Amino acid sequence: MTDEQLVELAFEAREHAYTPYSHWSVGAALLCSDGTVYQGCNIENAAYTPSNCAERTAFFKAIYDGQRSFAAIAVVGGPQGEPAPEFCAPCGVCRQVMQEFCDPNEFRIILGRSGRPSKTYPLRELLPEGFGPDNLTTV
Ligand code: THU
């Protein structure tokens, strides 16, 4: 699975987005260490707060299935029904969910866009000094 293939799967996932309020559709493709890919889309709600981002949809599907080791996630997003020429970076809540399950030095976040090269960050660059399970080892 190449990064560009993962970005393509994120674009495919974006087609599933439920975005009647923001009209901003996002797709994610999460690559597990065993090679399995989980796709996710954002799912909005009339009460707004219960909305779920594409990244967390992908993670929660994978976690439910018993996956616990992850290599990378590709994310694409933009106005519903249009190409996504700009990067769509994960929100803070999604970065925190990644911190729970991923090594910040190893896990890669691939930001894709339509027709232009993607950009990749390790999680530690998008969530510096993140608080995760290792911080609770004295409890
Ligand atoms: N959203 C995502 O799904 N992922 C991101 O990386 C950024 C934002 C969603 C949340 C909401 O449904 C819509 O995009 C507008 O914020």
Backbone and ligand atoms as CSV (ligand in chain L), in Angstrom:
chain,resi,resn,atom,element,x,y,z
A,1,MET,N,N,0.844,-1.211,0.000
A,1,MET,CA,C,0.000,0.000,0.000
A,1,MET,C,C,0.874,1.254,0.000
A,2,THR,N,N,0.832,1.992,-1.106
A,2,THR,CA,C,1.607,3.234,-1.159
A,2,THR,C,C,0.804,4.371,-0.528
A,3,ASP,N,N,1.498,5.457,-0.241
A,3,ASP,CA,C,0.805,6.622,0.319
A,3,ASP,C,C,-0.262,7.130,-0.648
A,4,GLU,N,N,0.064,7.123,-1.921
A,4,GLU,CA,C,-0.910,7.630,-2.904
A,4,GLU,C,C,-2.134,6.719,-3.000
A,5,GLN,N,N,-1.919,5.425,-2.854
A,5,GLN,CA,C,-3.071,4.505,-2.827
A,5,GLN,C,C,-3.943,4.775,-1.600
A,6,LEU,N,N,-3.286,5.060,-0.475
A,6,LEU,CA,C,-4.045,5.357,0.745
A,6,LEU,C,C,-4.840,6.656,0.575
A,7,VAL,N,N,-4.244,7.633,-0.075
A,7,VAL,CA,C,-4.958,8.891,-0.355
A,7,VAL,C,C,-6.171,8.611,-1.249
A,8,GLU,N,N,-6.002,7.743,-2.243
A,8,GLU,CA,C,-7.128,7.395,-3.112
A,8,GLU,C,C,-8.269,6.771,-2.316
A,9,LEU,N,N,-7.919,5.929,-1.346
A,9,LEU,CA,C,-8.954,5.301,-0.513
A,9,LEU,C,C,-9.631,6.339,0.385
A,10,ALA,N,N,-8.878,7.373,0.776
A,10,ALA,CA,C,-9.487,8.465,1.550
A,10,ALA,C,C,-10.475,9.241,0.671
A,11,PHE,N,N,-10.110,9.461,-0.579
A,11,PHE,CA,C,-11.052,10.131,-1.498
A,11,PHE,C,C,-12.312,9.299,-1.680
A,12,GLU,N,N,-12.142,7.990,-1.786
A,12,GLU,CA,C,-13.315,7.115,-1.927
A,12,GLU,C,C,-14.201,7.200,-0.683
A,13,ALA,N,N,-13.552,7.197,0.488
A,13,ALA,CA,C,-14.301,7.287,1.753
A,13,ALA,C,C,-15.078,8.601,1.840
A,14,ARG,N,N,-14.496,9.643,1.313
A,14,ARG,CA,C,-15.140,10.976,1.354
A,14,ARG,C,C,-16.516,10.954,0.681
A,15,GLU,N,N,-16.679,10.068,-0.278
A,15,GLU,CA,C,-17.967,9.962,-0.972
A,15,GLU,C,C,-19.088,9.525,-0.022
A,16,HIS,N,N,-18.719,8.943,1.110
A,16,HIS,CA,C,-19.709,8.434,2.056
A,16,HIS,C,C,-20.103,9.471,3.112
A,17,ALA,N,N,-19.482,10.638,3.083
A,17,ALA,CA,C,-19.695,11.631,4.147
A,17,ALA,C,C,-21.168,12.039,4.240
A,18,TYR,N,N,-21.601,12.279,5.491
A,18,TYR,CA,C,-22.954,12.779,5.755
A,18,TYR,C,C,-22.790,14.186,6.331
A,19,THR,N,N,-22.953,15.191,5.482
A,19,THR,CA,C,-22.580,16.554,5.877
A,19,THR,C,C,-23.650,17.588,5.494
A,20,PRO,N,N,-24.895,17.402,6.005
A,20,PRO,CA,C,-25.953,18.349,5.634
A,20,PRO,C,C,-25.817,19.719,6.285
A,21,TYR,N,N,-24.918,19.857,7.276
A,21,TYR,CA,C,-24.820,21.132,8.010
A,21,TYR,C,C,-23.611,21.950,7.580
A,22,SER,N,N,-22.452,21.344,7.572
A,22,SER,CA,C,-21.257,22.119,7.175
A,22,SER,C,C,-21.036,22.088,5.665
A,23,HIS,N,N,-21.574,21.058,5.003
A,23,HIS,CA,C,-21.305,20.853,3.567
A,23,HIS,C,C,-19.808,20.760,3.301
A,24,TRP,N,N,-19.099,20.233,4.300
A,24,TRP,CA,C,-17.645,20.038,4.199
A,24,TRP,C,C,-17.403,18.545,4.364
A,25,SER,N,N,-17.043,17.868,3.326
A,25,SER,CA,C,-16.941,16.413,3.411
A,25,SER,C,C,-15.478,15.972,3.489
A,26,VAL,N,N,-15.259,15.022,4.388
A,26,VAL,CA,C,-13.904,14.551,4.688
A,26,VAL,C,C,-13.878,13.027,4.588
A,27,GLY,N,N,-12.776,12.519,4.083
A,27,GLY,CA,C,-12.570,11.077,4.029
A,27,GLY,C,C,-11.218,10.733,4.639
A,28,ALA,N,N,-11.153,9.556,5.240
A,28,ALA,CA,C,-9.902,9.096,5.840
A,28,ALA,C,C,-9.698,7.624,5.507
A,29,ALA,N,N,-8.441,7.237,5.394
A,29,ALA,CA,C,-8.094,5.824,5.208
A,29,ALA,C,C,-6.955,5.516,6.175
A,30,LEU,N,N,-7.243,4.609,7.095
A,30,LEU,CA,C,-6.318,4.265,8.186
A,30,LEU,C,C,-5.640,2.929,7.872
A,31,LEU,N,N,-4.329,2.971,7.800
A,31,LEU,CA,C,-3.546,1.758,7.503
A,31,LEU,C,C,-3.062,1.123,8.802
A,32,CYS,N,N,-3.500,-0.100,9.042
A,32,CYS,CA,C,-3.067,-0.846,10.226
A,32,CYS,C,C,-1.712,-1.499,9.944
A,33,SER,N,N,-1.007,-1.863,11.016
A,33,SER,CA,C,0.315,-2.473,10.840
A,33,SER,C,C,0.243,-3.803,10.098
A,34,ASP,N,N,-0.900,-4.478,10.173
A,34,ASP,CA,C,-1.030,-5.758,9.458
A,34,ASP,C,C,-1.456,-5.568,7.996
A,35,GLY,N,N,-1.561,-4.306,7.559
A,35,GLY,CA,C,-1.891,-4.031,6.161
A,35,GLY,C,C,-3.361,-3.761,5.888
A,36,THR,N,N,-4.203,-4.024,6.884
A,36,THR,CA,C,-5.636,-3.758,6.705
A,36,THR,C,C,-5.880,-2.250,6.654
A,37,VAL,N,N,-6.817,-1.825,5.819
A,37,VAL,CA,C,-7.182,-0.410,5.736
A,37,VAL,C,C,-8.631,-0.239,6.179
A,38,TYR,N,N,-8.851,0.745,7.043
A,38,TYR,CA,C,-10.207,1.121,7.462
A,38,TYR,C,C,-10.505,2.506,6.937
A,39,GLN,N,N,-11.651,2.636,6.288
A,39,GLN,CA,C,-12.052,3.933,5.750
A,39,GLN,C,C,-13.073,4.592,6.670
A,40,GLY,N,N,-13.047,5.925,6.701
A,40,GLY,CA,C,-14.008,6.663,7.514
A,40,GLY,C,C,-14.410,7.955,6.841
A,41,CYS,N,N,-15.593,8.432,7.210
A,41,CYS,CA,C,-16.074,9.729,6.698
A,41,CYS,C,C,-16.625,10.522,7.874
A,42,ASN,N,N,-16.814,11.821,7.684
A,42,ASN,CA,C,-17.473,12.579,8.757
A,42,ASN,C,C,-18.979,12.364,8.687
A,43,ILE,N,N,-19.571,12.317,9.875
A,43,ILE,CA,C,-20.998,12.028,10.034
A,43,ILE,C,C,-21.564,13.098,10.960
A,44,GLU,N,N,-22.349,14.002,10.408
A,44,GLU,CA,C,-22.828,15.138,11.198
A,44,GLU,C,C,-24.191,14.841,11.830
A,45,ASN,N,N,-24.627,15.774,12.669
A,45,ASN,CA,C,-25.844,15.578,13.443
A,45,ASN,C,C,-26.552,16.921,13.611
A,46,ALA,N,N,-27.885,16.893,13.609
A,46,ALA,CA,C,-28.660,18.132,13.752
A,46,ALA,C,C,-28.337,18.856,15.055
A,47,ALA,N,N,-27.898,18.115,16.070
A,47,ALA,CA,C,-27.514,18.730,17.344
A,47,ALA,C,C,-26.043,19.164,17.343
A,48,TYR,N,N,-25.404,19.035,16.216
A,48,TYR,CA,C,-24.020,19.458,15.972
A,48,TYR,C,C,-22.971,18.698,16.799
A,49,THR,N,N,-23.052,18.775,18.129
A,49,THR,CA,C,-22.001,18.192,18.973
A,49,THR,C,C,-21.756,16.709,18.726
A,50,PRO,N,N,-22.791,15.908,18.475
A,50,PRO,CA,C,-22.527,14.476,18.260
A,50,PRO,C,C,-21.843,14.157,16.937
A,51,SER,N,N,-21.532,15.149,16.140
A,51,SER,CA,C,-20.880,14.880,14.849
A,51,SER,C,C,-19.550,14.162,15.060
A,52,ASN,N,N,-19.199,13.339,14.102
A,52,ASN,CA,C,-17.930,12.593,14.205
A,52,ASN,C,C,-17.083,12.850,12.965
A,53,CYS,N,N,-15.805,13.060,13.208
A,53,CYS,CA,C,-14.884,13.321,12.098
A,53,CYS,C,C,-14.544,12.021,11.351
A,54,ALA,N,N,-14.075,12.192,10.136
A,54,ALA,CA,C,-13.692,11.050,9.308
A,54,ALA,C,C,-12.607,10.202,9.974
A,55,GLU,N,N,-11.639,10.869,10.576
A,55,GLU,CA,C,-10.512,10.145,11.173
A,55,GLU,C,C,-10.975,9.248,12.315
A,56,ARG,N,N,-11.856,9.807,13.162
A,56,ARG,CA,C,-12.324,9.001,14.299
A,56,ARG,C,C,-13.257,7.889,13.840
A,57,THR,N,N,-14.019,8.124,12.810
A,57,THR,CA,C,-14.847,7.031,12.276
A,57,THR,C,C,-13.948,5.870,11.873
A,58,ALA,N,N,-12.861,6.166,11.178
A,58,ALA,CA,C,-11.938,5.102,10.745
A,58,ALA,C,C,-11.306,4.412,11.953
A,59,PHE,N,N,-10.832,5.209,12.923
A,59,PHE,CA,C,-10.206,4.604,14.107
A,59,PHE,C,C,-11.187,3.739,14.882
A,60,PHE,N,N,-12.404,4.218,15.070
A,60,PHE,CA,C,-13.330,3.472,15.919
A,60,PHE,C,C,-13.776,2.176,15.232
A,61,LYS,N,N,-13.903,2.202,13.924
A,61,LYS,CA,C,-14.185,0.956,13.210
A,61,LYS,C,C,-13.062,-0.048,13.435
A,62,ALA,N,N,-11.829,0.444,13.344
A,62,ALA,CA,C,-10.664,-0.449,13.480
A,62,ALA,C,C,-10.533,-0.982,14.901
A,63,ILE,N,N,-10.717,-0.088,15.865
A,63,ILE,CA,C,-10.603,-0.512,17.273
A,63,ILE,C,C,-11.662,-1.556,17.593
A,64,TYR,N,N,-12.869,-1.336,17.097
A,64,TYR,CA,C,-13.937,-2.313,17.327
A,64,TYR,C,C,-13.534,-3.687,16.805
A,65,ASP,N,N,-12.849,-3.689,15.673
A,65,ASP,CA,C,-12.433,-4.956,15.054
A,65,ASP,C,C,-11.225,-5.584,15.741
A,66,GLY,N,N,-10.701,-4.921,16.756
A,66,GLY,CA,C,-9.582,-5.504,17.497
A,66,GLY,C,C,-8.216,-5.009,17.070
A,67,GLN,N,N,-8.176,-4.107,16.114
A,67,GLN,CA,C,-6.891,-3.555,15.677
A,67,GLN,C,C,-6.321,-2.660,16.780
A,68,ARG,N,N,-5.011,-2.760,17.005
A,68,ARG,CA,C,-4.391,-1.918,18.029
A,68,ARG,C,C,-3.070,-1.321,17.566
A,69,SER,N,N,-2.662,-1.615,16.352
A,69,SER,CA,C,-1.364,-1.129,15.872
A,69,SER,C,C,-1.548,-0.483,14.496
A,70,PHE,N,N,-1.107,0.768,14.395
A,70,PHE,CA,C,-1.410,1.553,13.202
A,70,PHE,C,C,-0.163,2.192,12.623
A,71,ALA,N,N,-0.129,2.279,11.294
A,71,ALA,CA,C,1.044,2.825,10.601
A,71,ALA,C,C,0.827,4.249,10.105
A,72,ALA,N,N,-0.352,4.516,9.528
A,72,ALA,CA,C,-0.558,5.813,8.882
A,72,ALA,C,C,-2.042,6.054,8.641
A,73,ILE,N,N,-2.377,7.339,8.466
A,73,ILE,CA,C,-3.748,7.689,8.046
A,73,ILE,C,C,-3.652,8.751,6.956
A,74,ALA,N,N,-4.457,8.580,5.912
A,74,ALA,CA,C,-4.571,9.605,4.869
A,74,ALA,C,C,-5.883,10.342,5.081
A,75,VAL,N,N,-5.851,11.660,4.908
A,75,VAL,CA,C,-7.027,12.498,5.139
A,75,VAL,C,C,-7.190,13.456,3.969
A,76,VAL,N,N,-8.421,13.551,3.468
A,76,VAL,CA,C,-8.731,14.541,2.421
A,76,VAL,C,C,-10.069,15.186,2.769
A,77,GLY,N,N,-10.200,16.466,2.468
A,77,GLY,CA,C,-11.463,17.121,2.758
A,77,GLY,C,C,-11.609,18.432,2.034
A,78,GLY,N,N,-12.850,18.813,1.821
A,78,GLY,CA,C,-13.140,20.075,1.150
A,78,GLY,C,C,-14.637,20.224,0.973
A,79,PRO,N,N,-15.056,21.277,0.296
A,79,PRO,CA,C,-16.488,21.518,0.114
A,79,PRO,C,C,-17.173,20.320,-0.554
A,80,GLN,N,N,-18.301,19.934,0.025
A,80,GLN,CA,C,-19.068,18.774,-0.451
A,80,GLN,C,C,-19.338,18.869,-1.953
A,81,GLY,N,N,-19.082,17.766,-2.635
A,81,GLY,CA,C,-19.398,17.699,-4.057
A,81,GLY,C,C,-18.375,18.374,-4.952
A,82,GLU,N,N,-17.295,18.857,-4.365
A,82,GLU,CA,C,-16.255,19.521,-5.154
A,82,GLU,C,C,-14.914,18.836,-4.920
A,83,PRO,N,N,-13.951,19.075,-5.777
A,83,PRO,CA,C,-12.616,18.552,-5.507
A,83,PRO,C,C,-12.068,19.146,-4.206
A,84,ALA,N,N,-10.993,18.558,-3.725
A,84,ALA,CA,C,-10.376,19.021,-2.475
A,84,ALA,C,C,-8.935,19.440,-2.759
A,85,PRO,N,N,-8.749,20.645,-3.294
A,85,PRO,CA,C,-7.400,21.049,-3.705
A,85,PRO,C,C,-6.501,21.497,-2.563
A,86,GLU,N,N,-7.107,21.747,-1.374
A,86,GLU,CA,C,-6.292,22.204,-0.230
A,86,GLU,C,C,-6.195,21.093,0.807
A,87,PHE,N,N,-5.200,21.192,1.677
A,87,PHE,CA,C,-5.055,20.216,2.755
A,87,PHE,C,C,-6.168,20.389,3.783
A,88,CYS,N,N,-6.558,19.286,4.383
A,88,CYS,CA,C,-7.528,19.290,5.480
A,88,CYS,C,C,-6.888,18.541,6.643
A,89,ALA,N,N,-6.361,19.290,7.593
A,89,ALA,CA,C,-5.621,18.664,8.698
A,89,ALA,C,C,-6.578,18.213,9.796
A,90,PRO,N,N,-6.229,17.135,10.502
A,90,PRO,CA,C,-7.098,16.607,11.566
A,90,PRO,C,C,-7.317,17.623,12.686
A,91,CYS,N,N,-8.505,17.622,13.243
A,91,CYS,CA,C,-8.805,18.500,14.384
A,91,CYS,C,C,-8.076,17.994,15.630
A,92,GLY,N,N,-8.095,18.813,16.665
A,92,GLY,CA,C,-7.381,18.457,17.897
A,92,GLY,C,C,-7.902,17.195,18.557
A,93,VAL,N,N,-9.221,16.999,18.522
A,93,VAL,CA,C,-9.794,15.804,19.144
A,93,VAL,C,C,-9.297,14.554,18.426
A,94,CYS,N,N,-9.261,14.592,17.111
A,94,CYS,CA,C,-8.779,13.429,16.357
A,94,CYS,C,C,-7.293,13.179,16.622
A,95,ARG,N,N,-6.521,14.236,16.744
A,95,ARG,CA,C,-5.091,14.052,17.061
A,95,ARG,C,C,-4.937,13.363,18.414
A,96,GLN,N,N,-5.798,13.715,19.360
A,96,GLN,CA,C,-5.724,13.095,20.676
A,96,GLN,C,C,-6.099,11.614,20.608
A,97,VAL,N,N,-7.076,11.272,19.778
A,97,VAL,CA,C,-7.434,9.849,19.612
A,97,VAL,C,C,-6.254,9.095,18.998
A,98,MET,N,N,-5.569,9.715,18.038
A,98,MET,CA,C,-4.376,9.076,17.453
A,98,MET,C,C,-3.322,8.846,18.532
A,99,GLN,N,N,-3.149,9.834,19.411
A,99,GLN,CA,C,-2.150,9.730,20.483
A,99,GLN,C,C,-2.423,8.528,21.392
A,100,GLU,N,N,-3.681,8.203,21.564
A,100,GLU,CA,C,-4.052,7.075,22.424
A,100,GLU,C,C,-3.542,5.745,21.875
A,101,PHE,N,N,-3.554,5.632,20.561
A,101,PHE,CA,C,-3.291,4.321,19.953
A,101,PHE,C,C,-2.004,4.245,19.138
A,102,CYS,N,N,-1.320,5.372,18.948
A,102,CYS,CA,C,-0.189,5.384,18.002
A,102,CYS,C,C,1.075,5.930,18.644
A,103,ASP,N,N,2.201,5.435,18.156
A,103,ASP,CA,C,3.494,5.988,18.564
A,103,ASP,C,C,3.667,7.319,17.833
A,104,PRO,N,N,3.788,8.439,18.571
A,104,PRO,CA,C,3.853,9.757,17.911
A,104,PRO,C,C,5.063,9.930,17.000
A,105,ASN,N,N,6.106,9.128,17.245
A,105,ASN,CA,C,7.298,9.219,16.384
A,105,ASN,C,C,7.148,8.425,15.096
A,106,GLU,N,N,6.284,7.431,15.125
A,106,GLU,CA,C,6.178,6.509,13.981
A,106,GLU,C,C,4.922,6.712,13.143
A,107,PHE,N,N,3.835,7.070,13.793
A,107,PHE,CA,C,2.552,7.154,13.061
A,107,PHE,C,C,2.578,8.354,12.120
A,108,ARG,N,N,2.200,8.112,10.851
A,108,ARG,CA,C,2.276,9.164,9.832
A,108,ARG,C,C,0.886,9.651,9.433
A,109,ILE,N,N,0.753,10.951,9.331
A,109,ILE,CA,C,-0.504,11.575,8.899
A,109,ILE,C,C,-0.259,12.160,7.512
A,110,ILE,N,N,-0.943,11.584,6.541
A,110,ILE,CA,C,-0.759,11.979,5.138
A,110,ILE,C,C,-1.922,12.880,4.741
A,111,LEU,N,N,-1.625,14.128,4.456
A,111,LEU,CA,C,-2.658,15.062,4.013
A,111,LEU,C,C,-2.667,15.045,2.496
A,112,GLY,N,N,-3.806,14.615,1.937
A,112,GLY,CA,C,-3.913,14.529,0.480
A,112,GLY,C,C,-4.740,15.681,-0.076
A,113,ARG,N,N,-4.662,15.863,-1.368
A,113,ARG,CA,C,-5.480,16.884,-2.035
A,113,ARG,C,C,-5.616,16.504,-3.499
A,114,SER,N,N,-6.594,17.101,-4.153
A,114,SER,CA,C,-6.881,16.759,-5.539
A,114,SER,C,C,-5.809,17.308,-6.469
A,115,GLY,N,N,-5.202,16.414,-7.224
A,115,GLY,CA,C,-4.325,16.833,-8.304
A,115,GLY,C,C,-2.999,17.443,-7.909
A,116,ARG,N,N,-2.687,17.429,-6.623
A,116,ARG,CA,C,-1.417,18.007,-6.186
A,116,ARG,C,C,-0.781,17.087,-5.151
A,117,PRO,N,N,0.514,17.198,-4.923
A,117,PRO,CA,C,1.188,16.251,-4.025
A,117,PRO,C,C,0.670,16.332,-2.593
A,118,SER,N,N,0.707,15.199,-1.913
A,118,SER,CA,C,0.321,15.166,-0.513
A,118,SER,C,C,1.510,15.581,0.364
A,119,LYS,N,N,1.217,15.761,1.638
A,119,LYS,CA,C,2.250,16.153,2.596
A,119,LYS,C,C,2.116,15.259,3.814
A,120,THR,N,N,3.251,14.813,4.367
A,120,THR,CA,C,3.203,13.843,5.459
A,120,THR,C,C,3.882,14.381,6.711
A,121,TYR,N,N,3.221,14.159,7.842
A,121,TYR,CA,C,3.775,14.563,9.141
A,121,TYR,C,C,3.781,13.359,10.076
A,122,PRO,N,N,4.780,13.249,10.938
A,122,PRO,CA,C,4.630,12.313,12.059
A,122,PRO,C,C,3.657,12.937,13.056
A,123,LEU,N,N,2.928,12.090,13.774
A,123,LEU,CA,C,1.955,12.608,14.747
A,123,LEU,C,C,2.600,13.596,15.723
A,124,ARG,N,N,3.842,13.347,16.124
A,124,ARG,CA,C,4.464,14.226,17.130
A,124,ARG,C,C,4.566,15.669,16.638
A,125,GLU,N,N,4.611,15.879,15.317
A,125,GLU,CA,C,4.679,17.261,14.804
A,125,GLU,C,C,3.331,17.952,14.827
A,126,LEU,N,N,2.264,17.176,14.730
A,126,LEU,CA,C,0.932,17.788,14.756
A,126,LEU,C,C,0.346,17.831,16.163
A,127,LEU,N,N,0.958,17.079,17.080
A,127,LEU,CA,C,0.529,17.114,18.488
A,127,LEU,C,C,1.776,17.065,19.371
A,128,PRO,N,N,2.526,18.166,19.430
A,128,PRO,CA,C,3.771,18.157,20.211
A,128,PRO,C,C,3.483,17.980,21.704
A,129,GLU,N,N,4.339,17.257,22.364
A,129,GLU,CA,C,4.190,17.033,23.815
A,129,GLU,C,C,2.796,16.512,24.149
A,130,GLY,N,N,2.283,15.632,23.311
A,130,GLY,CA,C,0.934,15.110,23.534
A,130,GLY,C,C,0.831,14.281,24.810
A,131,PHE,N,N,-0.326,14.294,25.400
A,131,PHE,CA,C,-0.601,13.503,26.612
A,131,PHE,C,C,-1.236,12.183,26.192
A,132,GLY,N,N,-0.585,11.090,26.562
A,132,GLY,CA,C,-1.092,9.783,26.147
A,132,GLY,C,C,-0.984,8.751,27.258
A,133,PRO,N,N,-1.229,7.504,26.933
A,133,PRO,CA,C,-1.235,6.440,27.940
A,133,PRO,C,C,0.054,6.381,28.765
A,134,ASP,N,N,1.201,6.679,28.160
A,134,ASP,CA,C,2.474,6.600,28.885
A,134,ASP,C,C,2.559,7.613,30.021
A,135,ASN,N,N,1.814,8.690,29.916
A,135,ASN,CA,C,1.831,9.695,30.984
A,135,ASN,C,C,1.136,9.218,32.249
A,136,LEU,N,N,0.407,8.146,32.155
A,136,LEU,CA,C,-0.365,7.672,33.314
A,136,LEU,C,C,0.266,6.450,33.976
A,137,THR,N,N,1.554,6.197,33.668
A,137,THR,CA,C,2.172,4.957,34.168
A,137,THR,C,C,2.349,4.954,35.679
A,138,THR,N,N,2.329,6.129,36.342
A,138,THR,CA,C,2.517,6.136,37.799
A,138,THR,C,C,1.200,5.937,38.544
A,139,VAL,N,N,0.093,5.890,37.797
A,139,VAL,CA,C,-1.215,5.739,38.475
A,139,VAL,C,C,-1.437,4.286,38.874
L,1,THU,N1,N,-13.823,17.301,9.882
L,1,THU,C1,C,-13.320,16.039,9.739
L,1,THU,O1,O,-14.058,15.065,9.565
L,1,THU,N2,N,-11.975,15.887,9.783
L,1,THU,C2,C,-11.073,16.907,9.783
L,1,THU,O2,O,-9.896,16.656,9.636
L,1,THU,C3,C,-11.547,18.291,9.969
L,1,THU,C4,C,-13.002,18.474,10.109
L,1,THU,C5,C,-15.273,17.486,9.748
L,1,THU,C6,C,-16.039,17.859,10.983
L,1,THU,C7,C,-17.269,18.493,10.384
L,1,THU,O3,O,-18.191,17.471,10.020
L,1,THU,C8,C,-16.759,19.149,9.110
L,1,THU,O4,O,-15.538,18.513,8.805
L,1,THU,C9,C,-16.546,20.649,9.226
L,1,THU,O5,O,-15.759,20.944,10.327
